[in-house]
Amino acid sequence: MNRFYGIVFMCACLLLSCVSQKKYNEQVALVAQHETRIYHLKQDSIAKQRRIDSLVKDSAELQAKIEELKKTRNGSSAPQMVYYKSTISEEKEYQLKTVYIYNIAVNTEWEGKYKSGDFVVGVLGKSKIADELKKGLANKKKSSQSFVIKEFASIAEIGECHMLFISNGFYFQLTAIKSKISKYPALLVSEEDFSGTLSHFNLAVDGEEIKMFVNREAIKKAPFKVSKTLLNMAAN
């Protein structure tokens, strides 16, 4: 009998030993999981810190460029744009802008093949000026060239044209527009180039009037020639 109890006791000890070993292994595995998680969290933290450092550096470089542009701007002849209050009706506004666009066209000379065929005025974006241009320029000509109005819904659609009217909403994409239109000798007319450094002409509303601002630096480098008469009409 004593021998029997001895065997039972030994079995119980072995069972407890197995259970303890299992718990030990589970604890070891749990610790390993925690250590792995801590390692990955540290790596994520390092990556985020590097990203923050990179953003801080980019921000500093951007600020330096802005300051440099300010210094350059102060010594340039780019138009000093201001925001004007509009009290004019939309219909009257686009009638006046059509007159300005016509005057810009007839007082500017293009070379080569652009002196013949239709004179194409492109309109980028949804704007009522497209209809006003079609109506206002229907019976007018630039020398022997008839006016044709083409509408482009997006920058990707921009095609060959003599002039491109950039409607409101595209101001922050002017650099992309210039890149797209660079293969054509296109004159850019904007409504909201308040920096005065991207388009060639900016037509700003001032009460009941339209003011025309000229980017003289850009015009000097342009593949077309603007008359002094037109430049003298500018508000700047």
C-alpha positions in Angstrom: 0.0 0.0 0.0 2.8 2.4 0.9 4.4 1.6 -2.4 1.1 2.5 -4.2 0.9 5.9 -2.5 4.5 6.5 -3.3 3.8 5.9 -7.0 0.8 8.2 -6.8 2.9 10.9 -5.1 5.6 10.7 -7.8 3.0 10.9 -10.6 1.5 14.0 -8.9 4.9 15.6 -8.7 5.6 14.9 -12.3 2.2 16.3 -13.3 2.9 19.5 -11.3 6.3 19.7 -12.8 4.8 19.5 -16.3 2.2 22.2 -15.5 4.9 24.5 -14.0 7.1 24.0 -17.1 4.2 24.8 -19.4 3.4 28.0 -17.5 7.1 28.9 -17.5 7.2 28.4 -21.3 4.1 30.5 -21.7 5.6 33.3 -19.6 8.8 33.2 -21.6 6.8 33.4 -24.8 4.8 36.3 -23.4 8.0 38.2 -22.4 9.4 37.6 -25.9 6.3 39.0 -27.5 6.5 42.1 -25.3 10.1 42.6 -26.1 9.4 42.3 -29.8 6.5 44.8 -29.5 8.8 47.2 -27.6 11.4 46.9 -30.3 8.9 47.7 -33.1 7.6 50.6 -31.1 11.1 52.0 -30.7 11.7 51.6 -34.4 8.5 53.4 -35.2 9.4 56.2 -32.8 12.8 56.5 -34.5 11.2 56.7 -38.0 8.7 59.3 -36.8 11.4 61.4 -35.3 13.4 61.3 -38.5 10.2 62.3 -40.4 9.7 65.2 -38.0 13.4 66.3 -38.4 13.0 66.1 -42.2 9.8 68.2 -42.1 11.5 70.8 -39.9 14.4 71.0 -42.3 12.0 71.3 -45.3 10.1 74.0 -43.5 13.3 75.9 -42.8 14.4 75.6 -46.4 11.0 76.8 -47.7 11.0 79.8 -45.3 14.5 80.7 -46.6 13.2 80.5 -50.2 10.2 82.7 -49.3 12.5 85.3 -47.8 14.8 85.1 -50.9 11.7 85.6 -53.2 10.7 88.6 -51.1 14.1 90.2 -51.5 14.0 89.5 -55.3 10.5 90.8 -55.5 11.3 94.1 -53.8 13.9 94.8 -56.5 11.8 93.6 -59.5 9.3 95.3 -61.8 6.6 92.7 -61.3 3.2 94.2 -60.6 2.4 94.9 -57.0 -1.0 93.3 -56.7 -3.7 94.2 -54.2 -7.1 92.8 -53.5 -10.0 95.0 -54.8 -13.6 95.1 -53.8 -16.0 94.3 -56.6 -19.3 96.1 -57.0 -19.7 95.3 -60.6 -22.2 92.8 -62.0 -20.8 89.6 -63.4 -22.2 90.3 -66.9 -20.6 93.8 -67.0 -17.3 92.3 -65.6 -16.9 89.8 -68.4 -17.9 92.3 -71.0 -15.1 94.6 -69.9 -12.7 91.7 -69.7 -13.6 90.8 -73.2 -12.6 94.3 -74.3 -9.3 94.0 -72.6 -8.6 90.6 -74.1 -9.3 92.0 -77.6 -7.0 95.0 -77.0 -4.3 92.6 -75.7 -4.6 90.5 -78.8 -4.5 93.3 -81.4 -1.6 95.0 -79.6 0.6 91.9 -79.5 2.4 90.3 -82.4 3.3 86.6 -82.8 5.8 85.2 -85.2 5.8 82.5 -87.9 2.7 80.3 -88.4 0.9 82.1 -85.5 0.5 85.2 -87.7 -1.9 83.3 -90.0 -5.0 81.1 -89.6 -7.4 81.5 -86.8 -6.5 83.4 -83.7 -7.2 81.0 -80.8 -8.2 82.2 -77.4 -8.3 79.4 -74.9 -10.4 79.5 -71.7 -9.3 77.3 -68.8 -12.1 76.3 -66.4 -15.8 76.8 -66.3 -16.3 80.6 -66.9 -19.1 82.7 -68.3 -16.4 84.7 -70.1 -16.3 82.0 -72.8 -19.8 82.9 -74.0 -19.0 86.6 -73.7 -15.8 86.1 -75.8 -17.7 84.2 -78.5 -20.3 86.9 -78.7 -18.0 89.9 -78.3 -15.3 88.7 -80.8 -17.6 87.0 -83.3 -17.4 89.8 -85.9 -13.9 91.1 -85.0 -10.5 90.2 -86.4 -6.8 90.6 -85.7 -5.6 91.7 -89.1 -6.8 88.8 -91.3 -7.2 86.3 -88.4 -10.7 85.4 -87.1 -11.1 84.8 -83.4 -11.9 81.2 -82.3 -12.7 80.5 -78.6 -11.7 77.1 -77.2 -12.7 75.9 -73.8 -10.5 73.6 -71.7 -12.1 72.0 -68.6 -8.8 70.9 -67.1 -5.0 71.6 -67.4 -4.6 68.2 -69.1 -6.9 69.4 -71.9 -5.0 72.6 -72.7 -4.0 72.7 -76.4 -2.4 75.1 -78.8 -3.6 78.7 -78.5 -2.4 82.2 -78.9 -3.9 83.4 -75.6 -5.1 81.5 -72.5 -7.6 83.0 -70.1 -7.1 81.4 -66.7 -10.4 81.6 -64.8 -10.8 81.8 -61.0 -9.9 78.6 -59.1 -6.7 77.8 -61.0 -4.4 80.3 -59.3 -2.5 77.7 -57.2 -1.9 75.7 -60.4 -0.4 78.4 -62.5 3.1 76.8 -62.4 1.6 73.5 -63.8 -0.3 75.6 -66.4 2.9 77.3 -67.5 4.6 73.9 -67.8 1.7 72.5 -69.9 1.6 75.6 -72.2 5.4 76.0 -72.5 5.5 74.4 -76.0 3.2 77.1 -77.4 3.8 80.8 -77.6 0.7 81.5 -75.4 0.1 84.7 -73.7 -1.4 84.1 -70.2 -4.3 86.3 -68.9 -5.4 85.6 -65.3 -8.1 86.9 -62.9 -6.3 86.2 -59.6 -2.5 86.2 -60.1 -2.1 88.5 -57.1 1.6 87.7 -56.8 1.9 89.2 -60.3 4.8 86.9 -61.1 3.2 84.0 -63.1 0.8 85.2 -65.8 1.6 88.0 -68.3 -1.5 90.0 -67.7 -3.9 90.0 -64.7 -7.4 91.6 -64.9 -8.5 92.7 -61.5 -11.9 94.1 -60.5 -11.8 97.4 -58.8 -15.3 98.6 -57.9 -17.1 99.2 -61.2 -13.9 99.0 -63.2 -11.3 96.5 -64.4 -7.6 97.2 -63.8 -5.0 95.5 -66.0 -1.7 94.7 -64.5 1.3 93.7 -66.5 4.2 91.3 -65.6 6.9 93.2 -67.6 9.6 90.8 -66.7 7.7 87.8 -68.1 6.8 89.8 -71.2 10.5 90.6 -71.9 11.2 86.9 -72.1 8.0 85.9 -74.0 7.9 84.6 -77.6 5.7 87.5 -78.7 6.0 91.3 -78.8 3.7 93.5 -76.8 3.2 97.1 -78.0 4.1 100.1 -75.9 0.6 101.3 -76.4 -0.7 98.3 -74.5 1.9 98.5 -71.8 1.0 102.2 -71.2 -2.6 101.1 -70.5 -1.5 99.0 -67.5 -2.3 100.1 -64.0 1.2 99.4 -62.8 
